[in-house]
Amino acid sequence: MLYIENQWTSGKGKLFKSMNPLTGEIVWEGNFANTSQLNAAMHAAHNSHDEWSTESIQARIKIIRKFYALLEKNKLPMTKLISTETGKTHTDAASEVAATVAKLNNSILAYKKRTGSERNSLGVMQTSLQHASHGVMSVVGPFNFPLHLPNGHITPALIAGNTIVFKPSESTPMVAEYMMMLWDKAGLPAGVINMIHGGKDIVQGLCKHPLNKGLLFTGSYKVGKQISKIMADFPEKILALELGGNNPLVVWSTQKINAAVDLIFESAFISSGQRCTCARRLILPNTNNGKKILAQLKQKVQSLSFADESNLYYGPLISPKATDRFLAFQDKLIKLGAKSILKARKVRGSFNLVTPSLINITGMKQSYDEENFGPMLQVYFADTFDDAVAEANNTKYGLAAGLISDNEKLFEGFTQRINAGVINFNSTTTGASGAFPFGGTGRSGNLRPAGFYAADYCAWPKASIVKRL
């Protein structure tokens, strides 16, 4: 179903279905929006903008708080839906719901701190600063965090006074519909938030629509680049791209092998590697210590059991296409000279569940700098710490990076030299604070970080000088 101007309606475009990626069971089916329905959603958002944007910030936040209260109250059914539609374990899905609930207060603080107002007196002159909403903003959501990441755009946009047209991932329409039901119950005025299903054509339509003032996208570099090309014809529109990463994790000068291995394991394989901040490349010292770390990591990976689907560490990849792409990536690395340590394979009897891949890329003559969205960790042995940092930076991406070490001084230089926006020390690469910006450089986005700085792309400044005649 689509949600336009606070009314549920069937899509008039092509039929599509959502499946449980662990079992292959169809769990939802419906239709894409057609062009006229996209247009209706845009007009609904446009027509509601004046009323919503001129409401007091307190009134807007009051309604938004109701949504988060409803989400907290309904966290168990939401967790179940996320687990069913994405294949995440119950624990992983529950952590997504909890992270979403925790986001509101930071979004409110960010609005006040990043896009607030101020007045100053300079003799006979006064200066003032205020911020205004853009208007209608389109949010294109991903499958891997179908609740958390869309609301990372939607909430700050609504706080700032924008109205929304939301297009969820084609893989997670069921989660999106439940989320919209909660927004509806929260009492948003008609048209403030609208949802339409669709694929590439709908995204292009959102970009080009004359009423659309901005597009907020979370997804792959490939799709982000396509969107960027379309939006290049509309420099007056805001574009925020939250893309992927080929994230390095450097382990250097540590004797705490057990702790290091636990951090490496979680960084690489949590959520079956389907987080944009997962470690993709492990850089170890070319020493006996480095080889011990790899041996222990291999042992830990081999201890994973896939026999009981109710007790998995991670769930399946999102689709058969994603599974085939993941395994093809592994084969390509091996053809380019990488050496398989543990080769990923499909788990017999499961639809899209794969075992982890460990692969040594040290001797490769040609690097393959692409994000592989799955449970794979590429291992590289470096002779010196300078070599390790150089290899960590040997990527066109720049989202996350990590250093594990007993030497805190190494981290001081590491943060200055590493090209990444989220840089952690003795922590997983997947950890990020909602009180700080989230984003990166290079192919990881267009330098419009989300998180605390999402407020920046949801409002624009108006600066004034006031004098008496």
Secondary structure per residue as TSV (DSSP state, phi and psi in degrees):
chain	resnum	aa	ss	phi	psi
A	1	M	-	360.0	149.2
A	2	L	E	-98.8	159.4
A	3	Y	E	-128.6	105.1
A	4	I	E	-129.5	123.4
A	5	E	T	54.1	45.5
A	6	N	T	64.2	22.0
A	7	Q	E	-124.8	137.4
A	8	W	E	-86.8	135.2
A	9	T	E	-148.6	150.5
A	10	S	-	-76.0	142.5
A	11	G	-	-69.1	151.7
A	12	K	-	-110.6	7.1
A	13	G	S	-91.6	-157.8
A	14	K	-	-73.1	153.6
A	15	L	E	-72.1	139.5
A	16	F	E	-143.1	161.3
A	17	K	E	-132.9	152.7
A	18	S	E	-115.4	140.6
A	19	M	E	-126.6	157.8
A	20	N	-	-74.5	115.4
A	21	P	T	-71.4	-10.5
A	22	L	T	-84.3	-39.7
A	23	T	T	-106.8	-19.9
A	24	G	-	82.8	2.0
A	25	E	-	-71.3	134.6
A	26	I	E	-73.5	123.0
A	27	V	E	-112.3	-10.3
A	28	W	E	-160.8	145.9
A	29	E	E	-148.0	150.1
A	30	G	E	-172.1	-162.4
A	31	N	E	-127.1	147.6
A	32	F	-	-63.6	160.0
A	33	A	-	-73.9	154.8
A	34	N	-	-101.2	-178.5
A	35	T	H	-61.5	-39.9
A	36	S	H	-66.8	-33.5
A	37	Q	H	-73.3	-36.5
A	38	L	H	-59.1	-45.5
A	39	N	H	-62.9	-39.7
A	40	A	H	-64.1	-40.2
A	41	A	H	-64.5	-41.7
A	42	M	H	-63.5	-43.9
A	43	H	H	-67.7	-36.8
A	44	A	H	-62.2	-44.3
A	45	A	H	-66.0	-42.2
A	46	H	H	-63.1	-43.9
A	47	N	H	-69.5	-23.5
A	48	S	H	-92.2	-7.0
A	49	H	H	-66.0	-44.2
A	50	D	H	-58.7	-46.4
A	51	E	H	-65.7	-44.8
A	52	W	H	-67.9	-42.4
A	53	S	H	-72.2	-23.6
A	54	T	H	-93.4	-4.2
A	55	E	S	-63.1	153.9
A	56	S	-	-67.2	152.9
A	57	I	H	-59.5	-34.1
A	58	Q	H	-64.1	-40.5
A	59	A	H	-67.3	-39.9
A	60	R	H	-65.1	-45.1
A	61	I	H	-65.0	-34.4
A	62	K	H	-59.4	-43.9
A	63	I	H	-69.5	-42.1
A	64	I	H	-62.9	-37.7
A	65	R	H	-61.3	-34.2
A	66	K	H	-63.1	-39.9
A	67	F	H	-59.9	-46.5
A	68	Y	H	-68.0	-32.2
A	69	A	H	-66.4	-40.6
A	70	L	H	-66.4	-37.7
A	71	L	H	-64.2	-43.3
A	72	E	H	-60.6	-43.0
A	73	K	H	-66.0	-32.5
A	74	N	T	-109.4	30.0
A	75	K	H	-66.7	-30.8
A	76	L	H	-69.7	-49.8
A	77	P	H	-63.5	-34.4
A	78	M	H	-65.7	-42.3
A	79	T	H	-58.7	-43.9
A	80	K	H	-63.6	-41.5
A	81	L	H	-64.4	-43.8
A	82	I	H	-61.2	-44.9
A	83	S	H	-62.5	-42.5
A	84	T	H	-65.6	-43.7
A	85	E	H	-87.6	-27.3
A	86	T	H	-101.3	-17.9
A	87	G	-	85.2	1.1
A	88	K	-	-60.4	150.7
A	89	T	-	-63.7	160.6
A	90	H	H	-58.7	-41.4
A	91	T	H	-63.1	-42.9
A	92	D	H	-66.2	-43.2
A	93	A	H	-65.1	-40.1
A	94	A	H	-64.2	-35.5
A	95	S	H	-68.1	-31.4
A	96	E	H	-65.8	-44.1
A	97	V	H	-61.9	-44.5
A	98	A	H	-62.4	-40.3
A	99	A	H	-65.1	-35.4
A	100	T	H	-67.3	-46.5
A	101	V	H	-58.8	-36.7
A	102	A	T	-75.7	-6.2
A	103	K	H	-80.2	-24.6
A	104	L	H	-60.4	-51.8
A	105	N	H	-61.5	-37.2
A	106	N	H	-65.7	-35.7
A	107	S	H	-66.8	-39.0
A	108	I	H	-65.9	-45.7
A	109	L	H	-62.8	-40.4
A	110	A	H	-63.1	-40.6
A	111	Y	H	-59.2	-45.1
A	112	K	H	-71.4	-37.5
A	113	K	H	-81.5	-39.4
A	114	R	H	-91.3	-31.8
A	115	T	H	-133.8	36.0
A	116	G	-	-80.7	-164.1
A	117	S	-	-124.2	157.9
A	118	E	E	-155.5	155.8
A	119	R	E	-133.5	141.1
A	120	N	E	-136.3	146.1
A	121	S	E	-109.4	129.2
A	122	L	E	-127.9	80.8
A	123	G	T	67.4	-121.9
A	124	V	T	-83.3	-1.9
A	125	M	E	-111.4	142.4
A	126	Q	E	-118.5	145.1
A	127	T	E	-121.3	148.1
A	128	S	E	-143.5	152.7
A	129	L	E	-133.9	132.4
A	130	Q	E	-141.9	168.5
A	131	H	E	-126.5	148.4
A	132	A	E	-123.9	153.4
A	133	S	E	-75.1	159.4
A	134	H	-	-79.4	-40.9
A	135	G	S	133.0	-126.9
A	136	V	E	-83.4	126.0
A	137	M	E	-119.7	134.3
A	138	S	E	-96.0	133.9
A	139	V	E	-117.9	122.1
A	140	V	E	-110.5	114.0
A	141	G	-	-95.4	160.3
A	142	P	-	-97.8	172.4
A	143	F	S	-87.5	-26.6
A	144	N	S	-75.7	-28.9
A	145	F	S	-132.6	74.5
A	146	P	T	-69.1	-15.0
A	147	L	T	-102.8	-52.3
A	148	H	H	-65.6	-50.5
A	149	L	H	-71.8	-42.7
A	150	P	H	-58.7	-41.1
A	151	N	H	-71.3	-18.5
A	152	G	H	-65.4	-22.2
A	153	H	H	-96.9	-45.6
A	154	I	H	-62.0	-47.3
A	155	T	H	-62.2	-52.6
A	156	P	H	-63.6	-31.1
A	157	A	H	-66.7	-42.9
A	158	L	H	-67.5	-41.3
A	159	I	H	-57.1	-41.3
A	160	A	T	-74.4	-9.9
A	161	G	T	103.1	6.6
A	162	N	-	-77.7	162.7
A	163	T	E	-113.9	162.1
A	164	I	E	-128.6	139.8
A	165	V	E	-118.5	116.8
A	166	F	E	-107.3	127.3
A	167	K	E	-116.5	106.6
A	168	P	-	-76.1	170.1
A	169	S	-	-60.9	144.0
A	170	E	T	-64.3	-17.4
A	171	S	T	-85.7	-14.2
A	172	T	-	-134.0	49.2
A	173	P	H	-69.0	-29.0
A	174	M	H	-67.3	-44.0
A	175	V	H	-62.0	-42.5
A	176	A	H	-62.3	-41.2
A	177	E	H	-65.6	-40.2
A	178	Y	H	-65.5	-40.0
A	179	M	H	-60.3	-43.0
A	180	M	H	-67.1	-33.0
A	181	M	H	-61.3	-38.7
A	182	L	H	-70.2	-39.5
A	183	W	H	-62.2	-38.4
A	184	D	H	-63.1	-45.5
A	185	K	H	-65.7	-25.2
A	186	A	H	-68.8	-19.2
A	187	G	T	95.4	26.6
A	188	L	-	-62.2	139.0
A	189	P	-	-58.3	153.4
A	190	A	T	-56.1	129.2
A	191	G	T	91.0	-9.8
A	192	V	S	-65.8	-38.1
A	193	I	E	-133.2	134.9
A	194	N	E	-134.3	151.5
A	195	M	E	-132.4	131.8
A	196	I	-	-131.9	142.1
A	197	H	-	-91.4	152.6
A	198	G	-	171.8	175.2
A	199	G	-	-113.7	-143.1
A	200	K	H	-58.1	-42.3
A	201	D	H	-63.7	-38.3
A	202	I	H	-68.5	-40.1
A	203	V	H	-62.4	-43.6
A	204	Q	H	-62.0	-39.1
A	205	G	H	-64.4	-37.6
A	206	L	H	-63.5	-46.1
A	207	C	H	-57.3	-44.4
A	208	K	H	-87.6	-12.3
A	209	H	-	-63.4	132.4
A	210	P	T	-64.2	-22.1
A	211	L	T	-86.9	-11.6
A	212	N	E	-78.4	124.9
A	213	K	E	-101.1	-9.3
A	214	G	E	-174.3	154.6
A	215	L	E	-129.7	129.5
A	216	L	E	-116.2	114.2
A	217	F	E	-123.1	137.3
A	218	T	E	-124.0	123.8
A	219	G	S	170.5	-154.1
A	220	S	-	-80.8	160.5
A	221	Y	H	-62.5	-39.8
A	222	K	H	-58.3	-48.9
A	223	V	H	-71.4	-39.4
A	224	G	H	-59.0	-38.5
A	225	K	H	-65.7	-40.5
A	226	Q	H	-63.0	-42.7
A	227	I	H	-63.5	-41.7
A	228	S	H	-60.7	-38.5
A	229	K	H	-64.1	-40.8
A	230	I	H	-66.2	-44.9
A	231	M	H	-72.0	-13.7
A	232	A	T	-61.9	-23.2
A	233	D	T	-79.9	-4.8
A	234	F	-	-132.5	67.1
A	235	P	T	-63.2	-15.9
A	236	E	T	-78.0	-8.7
A	237	K	S	-98.9	143.9
A	238	I	E	-78.4	141.0
A	239	L	E	-135.2	122.0
A	240	A	E	-120.4	118.6
A	241	L	E	-111.4	120.2
A	242	E	E	-110.7	100.0
A	243	L	-	-110.1	-159.2
A	244	G	-	-97.3	-162.7
A	245	G	-	-158.2	155.7
A	246	N	-	-116.8	70.9
A	247	N	E	-78.5	129.4
A	248	P	E	-91.2	145.4
A	249	L	E	-127.2	113.3
A	250	V	E	-98.5	131.0
A	251	V	E	-116.7	120.8
A	252	W	-	-149.0	137.7
A	253	S	S	52.8	56.3
A	254	T	-	-133.7	140.9
A	255	Q	-	-104.7	-3.1
A	256	K	-	-92.2	72.5
A	257	I	H	-66.1	-41.7
A	258	N	H	-59.4	-46.9
A	259	A	H	-65.0	-40.8
A	260	A	H	-62.7	-44.3
A	261	V	H	-63.5	-39.8
A	262	D	H	-61.7	-42.4
A	263	L	H	-67.3	-41.3
A	264	I	H	-61.3	-47.4
A	265	F	H	-59.0	-48.5
A	266	E	H	-67.8	-40.3
A	267	S	H	-59.1	-38.6
A	268	A	H	-86.7	-35.8
A	269	F	H	-116.2	-4.1
A	270	I	G	-60.0	143.5
A	271	S	G	55.8	32.0
A	272	S	G	53.9	32.3
A	273	G	G	74.3	11.0
A	274	Q	-	-97.0	45.5
A	275	R	S	-122.7	141.8
A	276	C	T	-66.8	-17.9
A	277	T	T	-99.4	3.7
A	278	C	S	-60.1	144.6
A	279	A	E	-68.0	128.3
A	280	R	E	-104.8	-28.5
A	281	R	E	-129.6	127.2
A	282	L	E	-106.1	122.8
A	283	I	E	-112.6	116.8
A	284	L	E	-117.6	156.2
A	285	P	E	-70.5	141.0
A	286	N	S	-81.0	65.5
A	287	T	S	-137.7	174.5
A	288	N	H	-60.6	-36.5
A	289	N	H	-63.0	-43.4
A	290	G	H	-62.2	-39.8
A	291	K	H	-69.2	-33.1
A	292	K	H	-64.8	-41.6
A	293	I	H	-60.7	-45.5
A	294	L	H	-64.7	-41.1
A	295	A	H	-62.5	-41.3
A	296	Q	H	-70.7	-36.5
A	297	L	H	-63.9	-43.7
A	298	K	H	-58.6	-42.9
A	299	Q	H	-62.6	-41.0
A	300	K	H	-66.3	-41.6
A	301	V	H	-63.6	-42.0
A	302	Q	H	-66.3	-21.4
A	303	S	T	-78.3	-11.0
A	304	L	-	-62.3	137.3
A	305	S	-	-111.5	136.1
A	306	F	-	-117.5	13.9
A	307	A	S	-73.1	-35.3
A	308	D	-	-111.2	106.1
A	309	E	G	-67.2	-15.7
A	310	S	G	-86.2	-3.2
A	311	N	G	-138.2	52.1
A	312	L	-	-91.1	150.8
A	313	Y	S	-73.8	-41.7
A	314	Y	S	-137.1	163.2
A	315	G	-	-94.8	-165.8
A	316	P	-	-80.0	169.6
A	317	L	-	-72.4	163.6
A	318	I	S	-72.0	-25.3
A	319	S	-	-159.4	162.8
A	320	P	H	-58.2	-37.8
A	321	K	H	-62.7	-42.7
A	322	A	H	-65.2	-38.1
A	323	T	H	-64.7	-46.4
A	324	D	H	-62.6	-40.0
A	325	R	H	-65.2	-40.6
A	326	F	H	-62.7	-47.5
A	327	L	H	-69.5	-33.6
A	328	A	H	-66.5	-35.3
A	329	F	H	-61.7	-44.7
A	330	Q	H	-59.2	-45.9
A	331	D	H	-62.4	-38.0
A	332	K	H	-65.8	-42.2
A	333	L	H	-59.5	-42.5
A	334	I	H	-64.8	-39.8
A	335	K	H	-64.4	-29.4
A	336	L	T	-84.8	1.1
A	337	G	T	113.5	-0.5
A	338	A	-	-71.0	153.6
A	339	K	E	-111.3	123.5
A	340	S	E	-72.5	128.8
A	341	I	E	-96.0	-49.9
A	342	L	E	-135.3	121.8
A	343	K	-	-93.0	128.2
A	344	A	-	-67.7	147.6
A	345	R	-	-148.8	159.6
A	346	K	B	-69.9	140.0
A	347	V	-	-80.5	124.3
A	348	R	T	-60.6	132.4
A	349	G	T	89.5	-7.7
A	350	S	-	-111.8	153.1
A	351	F	S	-76.3	-55.6
A	352	N	S	-130.7	23.6
A	353	L	-	-86.7	130.0
A	354	V	B	-127.9	150.8
A	355	T	-	-79.1	161.0
A	356	P	-	-69.9	156.8
A	357	S	E	-117.5	128.7
A	358	L	E	-116.5	129.4
A	359	I	E	-144.4	131.4
A	360	N	E	-89.4	115.4
A	361	I	-	-104.8	9.3
A	362	T	T	-58.0	-41.8
A	363	G	T	-91.4	7.2
A	364	M	-	-67.7	132.7
A	365	K	S	-78.6	-26.5
A	366	Q	S	-127.5	122.7
A	367	S	-	-77.7	157.3
A	368	Y	-	-127.9	89.9
A	369	D	-	-91.4	77.4
A	370	E	-	-134.8	153.2
A	371	E	-	-78.8	125.8
A	372	N	-	-110.4	108.3
A	373	F	-	-83.2	86.3
A	374	G	S	176.8	-179.6
A	375	P	S	-80.5	68.9
A	376	M	E	-126.9	138.0
A	377	L	E	-128.1	120.5
A	378	Q	E	-92.4	130.0
A	379	V	E	-108.1	134.2
A	380	Y	E	-132.3	131.8
A	381	F	E	-100.3	125.5
A	382	A	E	-112.6	146.0
A	383	D	S	-81.4	-33.4
A	384	T	S	-133.7	165.3
A	385	F	H	-65.5	-36.5
A	386	D	H	-60.8	-40.9
A	387	D	H	-64.0	-37.8
A	388	A	H	-63.9	-43.3
A	389	V	H	-66.4	-40.8
A	390	A	H	-61.4	-41.6
A	391	E	H	-69.0	-36.5
A	392	A	H	-60.0	-37.2
A	393	N	T	-84.5	1.4
A	394	N	-	-82.2	62.3
A	395	T	S	-156.4	151.7
A	396	K	S	-84.1	-9.0
A	397	Y	E	-92.1	171.2
A	398	G	E	-164.4	48.4
A	399	L	S	-89.2	-68.8
A	400	A	E	-124.0	154.1
A	401	A	E	-155.4	156.8
A	402	G	E	-145.5	154.4
A	403	L	E	-130.7	129.9
A	404	I	E	-114.3	121.2
A	405	S	-	-163.4	155.8
A	406	D	S	-85.3	-7.5
A	407	N	-	-106.8	101.5
A	408	E	H	-65.0	-27.8
A	409	K	H	-64.3	-29.8
A	410	L	H	-60.9	-34.9
A	411	F	H	-69.4	-32.1
A	412	E	H	-59.0	-46.5
A	413	G	H	-72.9	-32.6
A	414	F	H	-61.7	-45.3
A	415	T	H	-64.4	-32.7
A	416	Q	H	-74.2	-31.3
A	417	R	H	-96.7	-22.1
A	418	I	-	-83.8	140.0
A	419	N	-	-95.6	80.8
A	420	A	-	-155.5	155.2
A	421	G	S	-94.2	-23.0
A	422	V	E	-121.5	108.8
A	423	I	E	-125.6	115.3
A	424	N	E	-114.5	152.8
A	425	F	E	-123.4	123.5
A	426	N	S	51.9	39.5
A	427	S	S	-146.6	165.0
A	428	T	-	-68.5	154.6
A	429	T	T	-69.9	-18.3
A	430	T	T	-85.9	-3.8
A	431	G	-	-83.9	132.7
A	432	A	-	-147.8	139.7
A	433	S	-	-88.4	131.9
A	434	G	T	-69.1	-11.3
A	435	A	T	-88.4	4.7
A	436	F	S	-132.1	165.1
A	437	P	E	-67.5	155.6
A	438	F	E	-130.8	114.8
A	439	G	-	171.5	-174.9
A	440	G	-	-154.3	-160.5
A	441	T	E	-120.7	178.7
A	442	G	E	61.5	-136.7
A	443	R	T	-75.1	3.0
A	444	S	T	-85.8	1.4
A	445	G	B	160.3	-169.2
A	446	N	S	-118.0	36.8
A	447	L	S	61.1	36.1
A	448	R	-	-123.6	79.1
A	449	P	-	-63.0	148.9
A	450	A	E	-91.7	-149.6
A	451	G	E	65.7	-134.4
A	452	F	T	-63.3	-29.3
A	453	Y	T	-87.3	3.1
A	454	A	H	-59.2	-28.9
A	455	A	H	-56.6	-31.3
A	456	D	H	-64.0	-38.9
A	457	Y	H	-92.2	3.1
A	458	C	T	-100.3	-2.0
A	459	A	E	-150.6	159.7
A	460	W	E	-129.3	149.4
A	461	P	E	-86.5	148.0
A	462	K	E	-125.8	114.5
A	463	A	E	-108.6	137.8
A	464	S	E	-133.1	147.7
A	465	I	E	-115.9	128.9
A	466	V	E	-121.8	125.1
A	467	K	E	-129.1	156.5
A	468	R	-	-93.3	139.2
A	469	L	-	-78.4	360.0
